[in-house]
Amino acid sequence: MSGARNSPTCGVCGRKLVKNGTTSAGRTRWRCTVCGASSTQARSDITGKAQLRAFLAWLLDGQSPGTLASSARTFRRETAWCWRIEVPAPPPPAAAPEVVILDGTYFQDWCLLIATDGHHVLDWQWCDREKKIAWQQILARLPAPRMVVVDGGTGLHAALATDWPATRIQRCYFHIFQTVRRHHTLRPRLDPSREILSLTRALMHVRDIDQAVFWLTEYAAWEARWDQFLRHRTYPRAHTERPAGISEHQHWWYTHRDLRKTRGLYRALIRNKQLFTWIDPALTGPGDPLPRTTSSLEGGPNRALKDLFRAHRGLPTEHARRAAEWKLNSLTATPRDPWSLVRPEHRNPPRRQRVEHLDDEPLGPALGTGFSWEDGNGIQHGWAGRSRP
């Protein structure tokens, strides 16, 4: 049946059809007055839009399939084609954002790198781990901001030094605290460990330049007070196990290695000016200070993805990736229209070509199909398993 929506033509003789009541499903029935052929008019685009809308309502909003179709099995069958739709990353913003927050989240064997401005998702990238070349894919697509908030990943820092050399870096305070806690626990036994843990907690309460200067003074005093303590050495003894990372060829090692790691962490942050970038007068204006943690990303897109995977446990890898892309698309400033991403091959994928083998090509070792007495195909007498008297 062809023609305009309200003036279809007969597919047999090509004449105009007229309305002839409705079907049991409530659809309009059309009849040809010449040949008598009867048919109904189908709108595949309206059906596809309804299926895609129901699919996203189930995937993103958590609606039950029973409320979207006659049964869950019918819903899965009608929306199976929606998994083929690829959701591209959003276009880069017209103007460079003031701050970009970068972080990665893991699920199954994949890593998803996400960039956000603190309110909306800017870009994302799939990879196996947070390495330099993966982060460069995102940095190359976005305009360089004035400041970025990052964790301590070496791959991200290497990518920033290459692609955004003029962008200032702010190290996330939460990740700093997590590193110090991993080195000393929350209930350390040594006095220098207790003091550096208290200083790290005090770092979370710094609000302006004066408090930052006071914190740096207290940290310098901590280093001077425990400098000799951190120089203590340990020498190998018989029947004493060496710490992890100490080779058999080392004649000594520093006793308080975790304290020295924490000191090296703060020294690098202070030397590279990555500790108080968020309150630097050269970057901040008279308004609110810039962010100093990745909490807006952790509590926003990352948490939304975790909730999504928790609500849809057991998704195959490809379906999980599609679900994550649909969720991130909904968190962008201007989400893409789902129907605009649909192509004909999504709903009607090309059929696989049937491979025909030539008669002269061997298909492997041939198995005999003839009758054979050795196979036990002969006439059997008596009952199976019956013992002779």
Buried (B, 14 or more C-beta within 10 A) or exposed (E): BEEEEEEBBBEEEEEEBEEEEEEEEEEEBBBBEEEEBBBEBEEEEEEBBEBBBBBBBBBBEEEEBEEBBEEEEEBEEBBEBBBBBEBEBBEEBEEBBBBBBBBBBEBEEBBBBBBBBBEBBBBBBEBEEBBBEBBBBBBEBBBBBBBBBBBBBEBBBBBBEEBBEEBBBBBBBBBBBBBBEEBBEEEBEBEBBEBBBEBBEBBEEBEEEEBBEEBBEEBEEBBEEBEEEBEEEBEEEEEEEEEEEBEEEEEEBBBBBBBBBBBEBBEEBBEEEBBBBBBBEEBBEEEEEBBBBBBBBBEBBBEBBEEBBEEBEEBEEEEBBBBBBBBBBBBBEEBBEBEEBBEEEBBEEEEEEEEEEEEEEEEEEEEEEEEEEEEEEEEEEEEEEEEEE
